[in-house]
Amino acid sequence: MSNIKLLDQNTINQIAAGEVIERPASVVKELMENAIDAKATAITVEIKEGGISFIRITDNGLGMEKEEVPLAFLRHATSKIRTVQDLISVSSLGFRGEALSSIAAIAQVELISKVPDSLNGTRYRIEGGEEKELEEVGAPDGTTFLVHNLFYNTPARKKFLKSPQTEAGYIADIVERIALSHPDISIRFIQNNQNKLYTSGNNRLKDIVYAVYGREITSNLLEINAKIPSVSITGFIGKPLISRGNRAFENYYVNGRYIKNNLLTKAIDDAYQSFLMQHKYPFTVIHFEIDSELLDVNVHPAKMELRIQNGEQIYQFVLKSIQDTLLKKELIPEVQIEEQTKNLKKTQEHSVRPPEPFEKNRIERTKIEKEIIPKPTQEIQKPTQPQAEDKKLSFDLKQSQNEASDKLHSFSETKVKENAAQMNLFEDKLLSKTSRNRHRIIGQLFDTYWLVEFQDKLFIIDQHAAHEKILYEKIMKSLKTKEFISQLMNPPLVLSLTTREEELLHKYQKYFEEIGFEIEQFGGKEYAIRAVPDNLFGIAKKEIFLEMLDSLSDEIRSENQQIIVEKIASMSCKAAVKGKHKLSQQEANSLIDQLLELDNPYNCPHGRPTIISMSKYEIERKFKRIV
């Protein structure tokens, strides 16, 4: 058995650093929170190479006395708490006393600090946890941290960092979230000598939202303001039309701190549930003020997770507050809806008259149809020996003395399965050039499905699924042949991107260009889409392009070009004509003509069928013309 030994202080600090400092963004977060706790009204963050080689954070806060500076870099050195009881009511952002020692353990750190009533400031240099220099210098009020060569003495951890561009994106997220959490503080973010963000500190949250997200988001905000004992909500929530494909825009803060909490997340998502499509998430910038006695932030080294007491009460409060805000804007007269519902229930409860014979027959017939009519998910062909099978069917019905016989239902399902194995779906039938002139388009059902009669079958085409497949196969064929046709947009489509979206665009711009996009910077955070693939022309919208970017925000482990381009191509199918959109018969004919050209026109890129069919025989059997 190995001898047990105490670890040296440097090793202890490096282990602690692994819990607190995961990447350059962790350094920025800790130092900005320290600046806020020091009562700063202005903070400047400057990084180079994604913060890996250089981070500088300057504030105009209270500063530190010379004798306090070395103590600040010791583990568990803090000005925020003195006893265990203080942990219960701590309201500052940084309080563990591990941040500076953790940063100094894995980087080369220089600190310059001055208190307002002091003539000189203090310069302190520490590398890998070892003190190098302490001296007096001339300096302005406040504190400046310079962090060089992060993880220089722990190369095993450094190799797990992402590219400088990706790491810069994480830092931008942190800076933006902190700016949104403290609108009373002026924050500047500089990346590789370029200004990326500047907030005025005028305490107007909507101005910060504009600086971070741009005019389109800001123009679609709803103000939220609600309060109960121990909890209050202020801030903004987005209208459903600015929803996104992930939770990147779902920001909320508890007592000024950006926090993750399953209860609050669920309350927000549930409140929007009836307003958003599946897999869509809202935009929110919500500030919660919660009595500190109900909170426990001491559950995670990075102070990102939070436990809340009285969870059910707070959940219901948040849920109702958001729903009320959304409903108020919609101006829905809920009292009339409730009155109508009550009247309907009262009518049902007090109705004593039995249904008329026809109504009774209709109810029974509906019940039977629900049992025996399968959804037309596959083509049902006419049996080879209808007379023999009809006799068997009639026999089954007599035996059961019930039109909804299980055997009847079983018969239909069996025929579907038998014919599914035999089908060569629509080939040389509906979707062939030789039969095209024999199609008869009957019309559009529910502004979504096109009904086509051909020979002895009814074909039902889902216009959205069909158009999705058309767009996808055109893009993928263009990739193989290296032939792209772009259509110029006049005027161009102008987008306001966040810092994170900018990083994604720069990273994947060449792949967008490979499928026919032409994109250039328009000034600031705005970008102009001057050309789009020809098959997207006329239907290209801001939401479609932003959704493509959102789909790439999750880390793509493989940088394989084909995988990325296929992902973009798949997302470009969002441009397909939607259901509930009325098309002309000419447009429907064009849709069918384009399906003829596809290698596999029978399923959309996500696997859903584009066309289903029902035979004349099956329809007549359902109407009891054949028994």
C-alpha positions as a printed Julia matrix, in Angstrom:
627×3 Matrix{Float64}:
   0.0     0.0     0.0
   1.33    3.46   -0.94
   2.19    5.88    1.83
  -0.35    8.64    2.41
   1.08   12.14    2.02
  -0.31   15.62    2.17
  -0.49   17.44   -1.15
   1.55   20.59   -1.54
  -0.32   23.9    -1.79
   0.37   24.36   -5.5
  -1.16   20.97   -6.33
  -4.14   21.74   -4.11
  -4.68   25.05   -5.96
  -4.48   23.36   -9.36
  -7.09   20.8    -8.3
  -9.33   23.61   -7.05
  -8.76   25.46  -10.31
 -10.14   22.48  -12.18
 -13.44   22.91  -10.32
 -13.75   26.67  -10.82
 -11.82   27.48  -14.03
 -12.92   25.33  -16.94
 -12.0    27.68  -19.8
 -11.17   31.37  -20.47
 -14.84   32.28  -20.09
 -14.68   31.07  -16.46
 -11.88   33.56  -15.76
 -13.87   36.39  -17.3
 -16.97   35.47  -15.32
 -15.14   35.35  -11.96
 -13.25   38.6   -12.49
 -16.29   40.5   -13.77
 -18.29   39.33  -10.75
 -15.49   40.52   -8.46
 -15.59   43.92  -10.19
 -19.35   44.15   -9.68
 -18.95   43.24   -6.0
 -16.34   46.03   -5.75
 -19.09   48.54   -6.7
 -17.72   49.24  -10.17
 -19.88   51.34  -12.49
 -17.74   50.64  -15.58
 -16.0    47.41  -16.64
 -13.88   46.78  -19.73
 -13.1    43.24  -20.9
 -10.4    42.75  -23.51
  -9.27   39.38  -24.92
  -6.94   38.03  -27.58
  -6.91   34.56  -29.12
 -10.13   33.62  -27.39
  -8.73   34.6   -24.0
  -6.18   31.77  -24.09
  -3.17   34.04  -24.44
  -4.52   37.33  -23.03
  -7.35   38.61  -20.84
  -7.52   42.1   -19.38
 -10.37   43.24  -17.14
 -10.45   46.8   -15.87
 -12.95   48.33  -13.45
 -13.41   51.59  -11.54
 -14.43   49.89   -8.3
 -13.16   50.23   -4.74
  -9.77   48.62   -5.35
  -7.55   46.88   -2.76
  -5.02   48.09   -0.21
  -1.41   46.97   -0.74
  -1.37   44.61    2.26
  -4.62   42.94    1.11
  -3.42   42.1    -2.4
  -1.33   38.97   -1.6
  -4.05   37.72    0.76
  -6.62   37.87   -2.04
  -4.77   35.1    -3.88
  -4.91   32.64   -0.98
  -7.59   29.93   -1.01
 -10.75   30.78    0.88
  -9.71   34.41    1.19
 -12.83   36.54    0.78
 -14.32   39.82    1.9
 -17.89   38.56    1.5
 -18.37   36.13    4.4
 -16.97   35.56    7.87
 -18.96   32.61    9.27
 -21.1    29.71    8.05
 -24.22   31.74    8.83
 -23.16   34.31    6.25
 -23.55   31.7     3.49
 -27.3    31.73    4.06
 -27.74   35.42    3.31
 -24.81   36.14    0.99
 -25.93   38.44   -1.82
 -22.66   39.12   -3.62
 -21.76   37.37   -6.86
 -18.38   35.98   -5.86
 -17.96   34.66   -2.36
 -16.13   31.35   -2.26
 -12.67   32.88   -2.05
 -11.3    30.42   -4.61
 -11.41   32.39   -7.86
  -8.12   34.33   -7.67
  -6.11   31.44   -6.22
  -7.51   29.13   -8.9
  -6.7    31.55  -11.73
  -3.19   32.23  -10.38
  -2.53   28.47  -10.13
  -2.87   27.89  -13.88
  -1.9    31.24  -15.46
   0.49   34.18  -15.33
  -1.4    36.93  -13.52
  -0.69   40.61  -13.01
  -2.84   42.82  -10.78
  -2.83   46.63  -10.57
  -5.16   48.11   -7.95
  -5.72   51.43   -6.18
  -8.21   52.56   -3.55
  -9.72   56.06   -4.02
  -8.05   57.71   -1.01
  -4.57   56.34   -1.71
  -1.82   58.28   -3.51
  -0.33   55.24   -5.25
  -1.59   51.89   -6.4
  -0.19   48.37   -6.08
   1.23   46.11   -8.78
   1.33   42.4    -7.99
   2.58   39.56  -10.21
   1.99   35.85   -9.54
   2.66   32.87  -11.84
   1.55   29.28  -11.27
   0.7    30.14   -7.69
   4.15   31.58   -6.95
   4.51   35.23   -6.0
   6.92   37.06   -8.33
   6.64   40.79   -7.6
   4.89   43.32   -5.33
   5.47   47.06   -5.75
   3.85   50.51   -5.63
   2.93   52.13   -8.95
   0.91   55.06  -10.22
  -2.57   53.89  -11.19
  -6.17   55.12  -11.55
  -8.82   54.19   -9.0
 -10.06   50.64   -9.36
  -8.52   47.33  -10.4
  -6.98   45.87  -13.54
  -6.35   42.14  -13.97
  -4.07   40.84  -16.73
  -4.16   37.08  -17.27
  -1.59   35.62  -19.69
  -1.14   32.1   -21.07
  -4.01   30.26  -19.44
  -3.15   26.63  -18.55
   0.51   27.19  -19.48
   1.59   24.82  -16.71
  -1.21   22.26  -17.23
  -0.9    21.32  -20.93
  -3.15   18.28  -20.5
  -6.06   20.6   -19.72
  -5.12   23.17  -22.34
  -5.48   20.66  -25.17
  -9.17   20.24  -24.34
  -9.91   23.89  -25.14
 -11.77   24.66  -28.37
 -10.49   26.93  -31.11
  -9.8    30.6   -30.17
 -12.88   31.6   -32.14
 -15.11   29.19  -30.21
 -13.64   30.2   -26.85
 -14.22   33.85  -27.74
 -17.87   32.97  -28.37
 -18.18   31.54  -24.85
 -16.68   34.72  -23.43
 -19.05   36.87  -25.47
 -21.98   34.9   -24.01
 -20.74   35.56  -20.47
 -20.15   39.29  -21.07
 -23.57   39.7   -22.68
 -25.35   37.86  -19.88
 -23.61   39.94  -17.22
 -24.45   43.14  -19.14
 -28.11   42.07  -19.21
 -28.03   41.26  -15.51
 -26.59   44.68  -14.54
 -27.97   47.43  -16.79
 -26.69   50.0   -14.3
 -23.05   49.15  -15.17
 -21.34   50.32  -18.36
 -19.66   47.3   -19.98
 -17.28   47.24  -22.93
 -16.05   44.09  -24.67
 -13.02   44.19  -26.96
 -11.93   41.15  -28.97
  -8.65   41.2   -30.91
  -8.62   45.03  -30.8
 -12.2    45.27  -32.12
 -15.12   46.65  -30.1
 -17.81   43.97  -29.89
 -20.15   45.39  -27.26
 -20.68   48.64  -25.38
 -23.45   49.41  -22.92
 -24.02   52.85  -21.44
 -24.95   51.82  -17.9
 -28.09   53.99  -18.05
 -30.1    51.33  -16.15
 -32.51   50.83  -19.07
 -32.69   47.08  -19.69
 -34.3    47.47  -23.11
 -31.28   49.47  -24.3
 -29.02   46.57  -23.27
 -31.24   44.11  -25.13
 -30.9    46.31  -28.23
 -27.1    46.46  -27.87
 -26.84   42.68  -27.54
 -29.6    41.35  -29.82
 -30.44   44.16  -32.23
 -33.58   45.92  -33.34
 -35.64   42.94  -34.52
 -35.63   41.25  -31.13
 -36.1    44.54  -29.28
 -39.15   45.47  -31.34
 -40.9    42.24  -30.39
 -40.63   42.38  -26.61
 -43.36   42.35  -23.99
 -42.63   43.91  -20.61
 -43.3    41.68  -17.6
 -43.79   42.97  -14.07
 -45.31   40.94  -11.26
 -44.87   40.48   -7.52
 -45.87   38.27   -4.62
 -44.44   38.17   -1.1
 -40.75   37.15   -1.23
 -40.63   37.05   -5.08
 -40.8    39.66   -7.84
 -40.38   39.5   -11.61
 -39.29   42.3   -13.95
 -37.87   42.34  -17.45
 -38.98   41.34  -20.94
 -40.29   38.27  -22.71
 -40.4    37.8   -26.45
 -43.43   37.42  -28.67
 -43.76   33.88  -30.06
 -42.62   34.99  -33.51
 -39.01   35.49  -32.28
 -38.74   31.99  -30.82
 -35.58   30.0   -31.56
 -34.55   26.38  -32.0
 -32.6    26.18  -28.73
 -32.5    27.78  -25.29
 -29.64   30.16  -26.09
 -32.0    33.17  -25.84
 -33.7    32.01  -22.63
 -32.02   34.33  -20.1
 -33.07   34.71  -16.49
 -31.33   36.07  -13.42
 -31.88   35.57   -9.71
 -30.81   38.49   -7.5
 -28.5    39.74  -10.26
 -26.83   36.39  -10.95
 -27.17   34.33  -14.14
 -28.43   31.0   -12.85
 -29.57   27.59  -14.04
 -32.58   26.15  -12.29
 -34.84   23.37  -13.55
 -37.91   24.76  -11.8
 -37.64   28.21  -13.4
 -36.8    26.74  -16.8
 -39.84   24.47  -16.66
 -42.1    27.31  -15.6
 -40.98   29.43  -18.56
 -41.26   26.57  -21.07
 -44.69   25.5   -19.78
 -45.98   29.06  -19.92
 -45.09   29.26  -23.62
 -46.21   25.72  -24.45
 -49.48   26.65  -26.12
 -47.91   29.58  -27.95
 -44.93   27.85  -29.61
 -44.4    24.92  -31.94
 -42.68   21.82  -30.6
 -38.9    22.16  -30.16
 -39.14   25.95  -30.14
 -37.96   28.05  -27.2
 -38.8    31.63  -26.18
 -36.69   34.74  -25.85
 -36.6    36.0   -22.28
 -34.61   38.47  -20.19
 -36.23   38.06  -16.8
 -34.95   39.37  -13.46
 -36.13   37.5   -10.38
 -35.72   39.02   -6.93
 -36.16   36.21   -4.4
 -35.79   36.38   -0.64
 -32.31   35.01    0.14
 -33.78   32.75    2.84
 -35.44   30.74    0.05
 -32.18   30.21   -1.88
 -29.12   27.99   -1.72
 -26.43   28.92   -4.25
 -23.7    26.94   -2.5
 -24.34   23.79   -4.54
 -21.85   24.1    -7.42
 -18.26   25.39   -7.6
 -19.13   27.71  -10.47
 -22.2    29.07   -8.63
 -24.37   28.38  -11.7
 -26.94   26.13  -10.06
 -29.54   27.13   -7.52
 -31.91   25.43   -5.12
 -35.19   27.16   -4.31
 -37.58   26.5    -1.45
 -41.35   26.86   -1.94
 -40.81   25.51   -5.44
 -44.45   24.82   -6.34
 -45.6    28.29   -5.28
 -42.85   30.0    -7.27
 -43.46   27.73  -10.29
 -47.15   28.66  -10.39
 -46.35   32.36   -9.93
 -43.86   32.41  -12.81
 -46.14   30.35  -15.05
 -49.16   32.61  -14.48
 -47.16   35.84  -14.77
 -45.79   34.91  -18.2
 -49.12   33.57  -19.46
 -50.95   36.68  -18.28
 -48.43   38.88  -20.1
 -48.87   36.92  -23.33
 -52.65   36.78  -23.08
 -52.97   40.44  -22.21
 -51.19   41.38  -25.42
 -53.43   39.07  -27.4
 -56.51   40.75  -25.82
 -58.39   37.48  -25.49
 -61.69   37.97  -23.53
 -61.31   35.0   -21.2
 -64.58   35.68  -19.37
 -66.59   35.11  -22.57
 -64.74   31.88  -23.25
 -65.47   30.66  -19.71
 -69.1    31.72  -20.06
 -69.45   29.82  -23.32
 -67.86   26.75  -21.75
 -70.19   26.96  -18.73
 -73.22   27.32  -21.0
 -72.11   24.34  -23.07
 -71.61   22.19  -19.97
 -74.96   23.34  -18.56
 -76.69   22.4   -21.82
 -75.05   18.97  -21.78
 -75.85   18.38  -18.11
 -79.51   19.41  -18.36
 -80.28   17.78  -21.7
 -82.79   15.01  -20.91
 -84.28   14.47  -24.38
 -82.92   11.33  -26.03
 -81.28   11.81  -29.45
 -83.37   11.53  -32.57
 -83.13    8.18  -34.43
 -80.92    9.69  -37.12
 -78.63   11.2   -34.48
 -78.48    7.87  -32.67
 -77.56    6.1   -35.91
 -74.93    8.75  -36.64
 -73.34    8.28  -33.19
 -73.25    4.5   -33.62
 -71.87    4.83  -37.15
 -69.15    7.2   -35.96
 -68.22    4.73  -33.25
 -68.01    1.94  -35.83
 -65.89    4.02  -38.21
 -63.43    4.85  -35.46
 -62.99    1.12  -34.91
 -62.82   -0.15  -38.47
 -61.34    2.7   -40.57
 -57.52    2.68  -40.43
 -55.65    5.85  -41.21
 -54.7     5.78  -44.92
 -50.98    5.58  -44.29
 -50.31    3.14  -47.11
 -51.85    2.17  -50.42
 -54.54   -0.52  -50.26
 -54.96   -2.42  -53.51
 -57.97   -4.32  -54.75
 -57.83   -8.02  -53.76
 -57.29  -10.57  -56.51
 -60.47  -12.51  -55.58
 -62.91   -9.94  -54.23
 -65.96  -12.21  -54.33
 -64.46  -14.92  -52.16
 -63.09  -12.4   -49.71
 -66.41  -10.56  -49.63
 -68.16  -13.79  -48.68
 -65.65  -14.35  -45.9
 -66.17  -10.77  -44.73
 -69.94  -11.17  -44.77
 -69.62  -14.41  -42.82
 -67.43  -12.71  -40.23
 -69.99   -9.94  -39.8
 -72.85  -12.39  -39.32
 -70.87  -14.38  -36.83
 -70.09  -11.34  -34.7
 -73.52   -9.66  -35.22
 -71.61   -6.38  -35.01
 -70.55   -4.11  -37.89
 -67.43   -3.17  -35.88
 -66.1    -6.73  -35.83
 -62.47   -7.11  -34.81
 -62.04   -9.44  -37.78
 -63.07   -6.68  -40.16
 -60.41   -4.42  -38.69
 -57.91   -7.29  -38.81
 -58.77   -7.9   -42.46
 -57.95   -4.29  -43.39
 -54.63   -4.34  -41.55
 -53.69   -7.68  -43.11
 -54.32   -6.36  -46.61
 -52.18   -3.3   -45.88
 -49.28   -5.47  -44.73
 -49.59   -7.88  -47.68
 -49.68   -5.12  -50.26
 -46.93   -3.08  -48.61
 -44.5    -5.87  -49.4
 -45.63   -6.0   -53.01
 -45.72   -2.26  -53.71
 -43.15   -0.49  -55.8
 -44.56    2.79  -54.56
 -46.18    4.79  -57.4
 -43.44    3.9   -59.9
 -44.8     3.81  -63.45
 -48.08    4.92  -61.94
 -48.75    8.32  -60.42
 -45.21    9.73  -60.51
 -44.16    8.84  -64.02
 -44.01   11.04  -67.08
 -46.12    8.62  -69.09
 -49.03    8.9   -66.66
 -48.67   12.58  -65.82
 -51.24   13.77  -68.36
 -53.84   11.38  -66.91
 -53.77   12.94  -63.42
 -56.89   14.76  -62.3
 -56.35   17.25  -59.48
 -59.54   17.36  -57.46
 -58.58   20.15  -55.08
 -56.83   21.15  -51.87
 -57.92   19.78  -48.49
 -57.43   21.86  -45.31
 -55.13   24.18  -47.32
 -52.43   21.52  -46.82
 -53.13   18.34  -48.79
 -53.66   17.96  -52.53
 -56.11   15.32  -53.73
 -55.25   13.66  -57.03
 -57.36   11.06  -58.83
 -55.48    8.61  -61.0
 -56.93    5.38  -62.41
 -58.71    3.65  -59.49
 -56.89    5.39  -56.65
 -57.05    8.59  -54.63
 -53.61   10.08  -53.89
 -53.12   12.59  -51.08
 -50.0    14.78  -51.31
 -48.66   16.69  -48.29
 -47.53   19.95  -49.91
 -45.04   20.8   -47.14
 -43.35   17.39  -47.01
 -43.21   17.25  -50.82
 -41.7    20.7   -51.16
 -39.17   19.93  -48.4
 -37.94   16.93  -50.36
 -37.74   18.9   -53.59
 -35.57   21.59  -52.0
 -33.33   19.08  -50.22
 -32.62   16.91  -53.27
 -31.92   19.95  -55.44
 -29.35   21.22  -52.96
 -27.69   17.83  -52.55
 -27.49   17.31  -56.33
 -25.91   20.73  -56.71
 -23.3    19.74  -54.12
 -22.37   16.65  -56.1
 -22.17   18.42  -59.46
 -20.62   21.61  -58.04
 -23.21   23.59  -59.99
 -25.0    26.33  -58.1
 -27.37   28.97  -59.34
 -27.82   31.97  -57.07
 -30.54   34.58  -57.3
 -29.71   38.16  -56.36
 -31.98   39.76  -53.78
 -32.91   43.38  -54.29
 -33.07   44.82  -51.73
 -30.78   42.46  -49.8
 -31.98   40.66  -46.67
 -30.41   42.47  -43.69
 -29.92   40.56  -40.42
 -28.91   41.79  -36.97
 -26.81   39.04  -35.39
 -25.7    38.48  -31.82
 -22.01   37.95  -31.07
 -22.57   34.19  -30.91
 -24.43   34.18  -34.23
 -21.62   36.23  -35.77
 -19.08   33.63  -34.65
 -21.19   30.83  -36.14
 -21.56   32.73  -39.41
 -17.82   33.34  -39.7
 -17.09   29.71  -38.89
 -19.5    28.2   -41.42
 -19.82   30.98  -44.01
 -17.9    29.07  -46.69
 -20.39   26.2   -46.42
 -23.34   28.56  -46.86
 -21.6    30.0   -49.91
 -21.12   26.51  -51.33
 -24.88   26.05  -51.64
 -25.47   29.47  -53.2
 -25.63   32.12  -50.45
 -23.78   35.42  -50.82
 -23.29   37.12  -47.45
 -21.32   40.2   -46.49
 -21.0    42.5   -43.49
 -23.32   45.48  -43.62
 -21.88   47.43  -40.7
 -21.69   46.69  -37.0
 -23.47   43.45  -36.23
 -25.64   43.62  -39.34
 -25.09   41.37  -42.34
 -26.6    41.53  -45.8
 -27.67   38.4   -47.67
 -27.33   39.53  -51.26
 -28.04   36.23  -52.98
 -29.67   32.93  -52.09
 -29.9    29.51  -53.8
 -32.32   29.79  -56.69
 -34.75   27.31  -55.16
 -35.07   29.51  -52.06
 -35.65   32.72  -53.97
 -38.98   34.32  -53.2
 -39.44   32.44  -49.93
 -36.15   33.27  -48.16
 -36.87   34.92  -44.82
 -34.84   36.09  -41.83
 -36.3    33.36  -39.62
 -35.12   30.61  -41.98
 -31.51   31.79  -42.04
 -31.42   32.34  -38.25
 -32.81   28.85  -37.73
 -30.0    27.46  -39.89
 -27.47   29.23  -37.65
 -29.26   27.95  -34.54
 -28.98   24.38  -35.81
 -25.18   24.79  -35.93
 -24.86   26.28  -32.44
 -24.58   22.85  -30.84
 -21.02   21.66  -31.1
 -20.57   19.61  -34.27
 -17.99   17.08  -33.19
 -16.85   16.3   -36.71
 -15.71   19.16  -38.89
 -16.45   16.99  -41.92
 -17.53   19.28  -44.71
 -20.22   16.95  -46.03
 -21.85   16.55  -42.61
 -22.03   20.32  -42.07
 -23.33   21.08  -45.56
 -25.96   18.34  -45.3
 -27.09   19.86  -42.0
 -27.43   23.28  -43.64
 -29.21   21.72  -46.63
 -31.62   19.91  -44.33
 -32.37   23.14  -42.44
 -32.88   24.99  -45.72
 -35.95   22.81  -46.15
 -37.57   25.09  -43.57
 -38.17   27.33  -46.56
 -40.67   24.81  -47.91
 -44.24   25.97  -48.35
 -46.12   25.3   -45.14
 -49.4    23.65  -44.38
 -52.43   25.95  -44.11
 -51.11   27.81  -47.15
 -53.49   27.89  -50.08
 -51.84   27.09  -53.4
 -53.24   27.54  -56.88
 -53.82   24.53  -59.1
 -50.98   25.73  -61.3
 -48.64   25.67  -58.29
 -49.86   22.19  -57.35
 -49.12   20.97  -60.87
 -45.64   22.46  -60.65
 -45.11   20.65  -57.33
 -46.05   17.31  -58.89
 -43.83   17.99  -61.93
 -40.87   18.6   -59.62
 -41.59   15.4   -57.67
 -41.23   13.5   -60.95
 -37.6    14.59  -61.16
 -36.57   13.29  -57.72
 -34.7    10.08  -56.99
 -36.94    9.31  -54.02
 -40.05   11.47  -53.95
 -41.9     9.39  -51.37
 -40.4    10.61  -48.1
 -39.33   14.01  -46.83
 -35.75   14.46  -45.49
 -37.05   13.58  -42.01
 -38.64   10.31  -43.1
 -42.29   11.34  -43.21
 -44.34   10.23  -46.26
 -44.98   12.82  -48.93
 -47.86   10.89  -50.49
 -50.41    8.35  -49.3
 -53.14    6.64  -51.31
 -56.48    4.88  -51.01
 -57.9     2.55  -53.63
 -61.35    2.95  -55.11
 -62.15   -0.5   -53.76
 -61.23    0.51  -50.2
 -63.34    3.67  -50.38
 -66.35    1.81  -51.74
 -65.98   -0.82  -49.05
 -66.05    1.87  -46.37
 -69.3     3.21  -47.85
 -70.71   -0.35  -47.88
 -71.04   -0.38  -51.64
 -69.12   -3.64  -51.42
 -70.05   -6.09  -48.68
